Amino acid sequence: MPHFEKSPEDIAALIGIPLENWPGNCYAIAHQMVECGVCAGEAVYGQWLGPVAKGSLFSNRPIIRHGWIVDGVRLIDPTRYVFENARPY
C-alpha cells in the first residue's frame, strides 16, 4: 500500500468528504482523491474480489461493486479498510 504523508482525516478534509461518509462511496472517494491532487492516477470502478471480514458493511453481499485508483504502477485503495472492518488507514 502506498504511503501518504497525510492522515486519512487530512485527506478527508482535502477532498471535502468526511471519513464517516467513505464506506459505501469508494468510487467517489477515489475520484475526489485524483481530482484534488492527493494522488495521481485514474479512478476506476469494478468488482471487489478480495476477502470480506465478518461484520463489515459488505459481509452479506455476494457481489460487491468497488472503486479504487490505478496510477500505472500501483493500485491505491483508499477504502479497503471497510472490507477489513477496520479503522481507516
Buried (B, 14 or more C-beta within 10 A) or exposed (E): EEEBEEEBEEBBEBBEBEBEEBBEBBBBBBBBBBEEEBBEBEBBEEEBEEEBBEEBBBEEEEEBEBBBBBEEEEEBBBBBBBBEBEEBE
